Amino acid sequence: MAGIRSDREVRHSLENPHGKNRVILDRAMAHIRSVPYTVSLRWLFYRLLQDGLYRGKDDYKRAVDIFARARLSFYGDWNPGTLADEGRAAEVRGEGDATPEQWLAAVTRGLTIQLDRWQTQPRYVEVWFEAAAMHGQFRHYVNENITLMPFKGDASIPLKNDTAIRLKERGAELDKEIVILYFGDDDPKGWQIPESAWADIEDWAGSDIEFVRVGLNHGDGQRLGIPENPDHPGCYQWEALDDDNASKLIGQVDDYLDLDAFAECEHVEEEAASKVKAKLQEVEF
């Protein structure tokens, strides 16, 4: 189709970027290397906006183009996996071990025993967040035992129903308080998305569940020096939050946990796994 370039054509279009683009790409890579997780393009755009290398929303399309060309052409340290993918992934099926003996060897080497880590916690906690592209950030900073649920826009009816069923079952299993900690944008949509979803989920779950919005809350934007959304002045997006302040806000999750209880449960799991491995090594096919 005329006017549309293939990835192959784009791949060869950034062999020697001009001075401004080179500065942008080098600064962008410095931001990418400053955090221990894969970031989204929007997160990167806000960092460069704060640096003054971009001026506003009209520059976003140019950012999309330059970063796409850098990744496709493998410019410097850029590659197709440099930024978080907000799209789809293949569902791999049908793979496995070649023989029962290989399966047993793999099971024995990697065997772990997973106990319900929440049995000894004071409450059951989940973390929900609006910015689905920042999944890597939450996965990095949130305790590994906590369920993460990205929204990526308004929650669908099936998602709300599945969530309500899951919370109802967990409440029945654990017989303890359930707390949902939420992180989202400080703009009209960022407040409407969780509130509309929460009303249905709580009603369908038939349980008393505490919902806590940790951030972004009104005033966080100015208090934390977050750049305003270029499209909507006075509004603030989670991706615009720098990593240091993001980690501090997310770190508040630990206030709801008993970290020593998690550690003790892990110790019990390791001892049990050692005993099972010893028994498996006696198995013959």
N, C-alpha and C positions, 0 to 999 in steps of 0.2 A: 504494500500500500504506500503510495507516494507520501512523502513528508514524515514517515515514521522510520526511525533507524533501528536496526536489529542490535542485539547485544554484541554481536561480533563487530559491527561498525563502531559502536560506542567504545568497545574494548581498546580500540586503537586511537582514540580521540584525546588522550591525555598523556601523551608520551613526554611532553615538556610544557607543563602549565605555565601561564604567564605569572608575573611577580605576585599579584594580589591573590590569585588562587593558590599559589604555593604557600604564601603566608597563612591563608585560611586552613589549608590541609595540614600544615605543620602544627598549627595551634590546636586544631581539632584532634590530631593524634596525641598531643600532649594531654588533653582532657581525657581521652579514651584510656590512656595509660595511667591516669591518676586514680582510677577506681578498679577494684578487683572483680568486676562483673561486666557483662556485655551491655552496652548502653543503646538507647534508641536514637534515631535520627532527630526526633523532636528534642530530646534531652540535650543532644549535642548542639542543636541550633540555639537553644537558650543560653548555653555557655558562651557561644560566640557572640550572641546578642549582647550579653553582659560585658564581653571584652570590647565591644564597639566595632567588631568586624562586620556585623550586620546591623541594620538600622531599624527594621520593622518587618511586618508581615509580608510585604512585597518581596522581601529577600528570600522567603522560605522556598519558593520554587527553584530559585537559583542554587540554594543549598542542596536541595534534592538532586539536582542535576550534577553538580560538581562532585558530590559524594558517591553518586551512582557510577560516574565515570572513573573516579579513583579506585573504587572496588573492582570494577570490571576490567580495568587495565592493570591491576596489581601495582599501582603507583606506590613507590616506597614500601612501607609496611602495610598498605591497604590491601584488602582481599575481600571476596564476596561474603565472608563470615564476620567482618569487622563490626557490623552493627546488628542489633537484635532484629530478628525477623518477626513482623507482626502478622504474617500471613499463615499459610497452611503448611503442614508437614505430612510426609507419607506415613501411612499406617502399615508397618512391616508385619507380615504374617507368614506362618508356615516354616520358620526357621527353627533349628534345634541341634542337638548333638547327633553325631553320626552313629554311635553305638551306646548301649546301656552302660558299658564300662566307662566311656568318656563322660556320660552324664553323671555317673556316681563320683568320678574324680572331680568334676567341676562342682558338684554339690558339696562334697567334702571340703574342698579348698575354700569355697565362698560361703559356707553355711553360717547363717546368723539366726538367732532366735529373737523374734520381735514380740515383746510383751506390751500390753496396753500401758503406755507411759502416763496416762491420765488417771489411773486408778488411785495414785497417791498424791495427786495435785489438789490444791484447795478449790479449784474451779476448772471448767473446760473452756479453753480459749481458741478462737480462730481469728485470723487476720484477713480482712477483705480490703481491696484497693481498686481505685478507678483506673489508674494508668497501667493497662495491661502490658504495654511495652516496657515497663520498669519491673517486670516479673523477676528479672535477674537480681535487681537491687534488693527486693524484699526476700528473695531466696537466700541472699548472702547475709543479711542482717537479722532476719527473724530466726528464732530457735528452730532447729530442724524437726522438732516434734509437732510443730504447729501447722495446721491445715491453712493453705493460702488459697484465696479465691479472687482472681482478677475479674473485673466487671466488663471493661471495654464497652462502655455505653449502657443503655437501658437493659436491665435483666429480662430475659425472655420468660414466658410463662413456664416452660419445661424446667429452666434453670431454677426458678423460684420454687417450683414444686419439689424438685429433687433435693434442693437445699433444705426445705422445710421437713421433708421425710428424714433426711440425714440427721438434722439437729434433734428431731423428735426421738429418733432411735438412740442417739448418743445420750440424750437426757435420761432416757429410761435405763440405759446400761449403767450409767455412772451415778445417777441420783445425786447430782450436784449442780450448782449454778453454772449457767452457760453465759459467756461474755464474748461479744463480737467487737473487735477493735477495727475501726474503719479509717482509711486514709484516702483522701480525694482532693479534687480541685476546689478552690474557693471562688466559685462562680455560680450563677443560678442553676445550671445543669448539674454542677458538681454537688449541689445540695439536694436537688430533686431526684437524682438517680438512686442514692441509697435510701432516701425516705420513702419513695414509692415502692421500692423492692422490699424494704423492711416491713412495711405495713402488711403485705401479703404473706411474707415468710413467717412472721410471728403469729399471724392468725391461723395459717394452715398448720404450723407446727403444734399449735395448741399448748405452747409452753411459755413460761415467763422467762424471757431471755433479755439480758442487759445489752444494749447497743451503745458503744462509746465511740464518738468521733474524735480521734486523736489529733488529726490535722488533715488538711489545712483548715483552720478555723478563721473566723473573722479577726483581722488584726495581725495574723501570722505573716502576711505578705510584707507589710511595712516593717514589722518587728524583725524579720529575718532578712530583709533586704532582697526580696524576690522580685525579679523583673516582671512588670505587668504583662498580661497577655496582649501581644500586639494587635490582635483582632478586637479585643474588648478591654479598653482601659478600666482600671479598677478591679479587674479580675486576675486571679493568680492560678497557675497550673502546677501540679506536683512536679512535672518534668523540669520546671524552671528553678526548682529548689536545688541549691548546691549540695554535694554529697555529704559534707560535714554536718550540715543542719538536718539533712534527711536521715542520717544515721542516728542523730540524737533523738529525733521524733520517733523513729522506729524503735529505738532502744527502750522507749517507755513500755514496750510490750513485756519486758522482763519483770516489771513491777507487779504483774499479775501471775507470776510463776514461782514455783519452788524449785530452783535450779539444782539444789542438793538432792531432791527426790528423783529428778531425772537422772542424775549421775549414779545414784544407788541402783536404779532400775537397770541401767546399762551394765553395771557390774554383775548383777544377777544373770542377765542375758548371756554375758561372756562366759561365765562359769558353766551355765547349762549347755551352751553351744560346744564347749570343749568336751563334755561328757558324751554328747550325741555324736560328735566327730569320731571319737574313739570307737564307738559301737559300729558306725558305718564302715570303718576300715576293715571290719571283719566280714563284711558282706561279699558273697561271690555269686555271679550269675551263671 
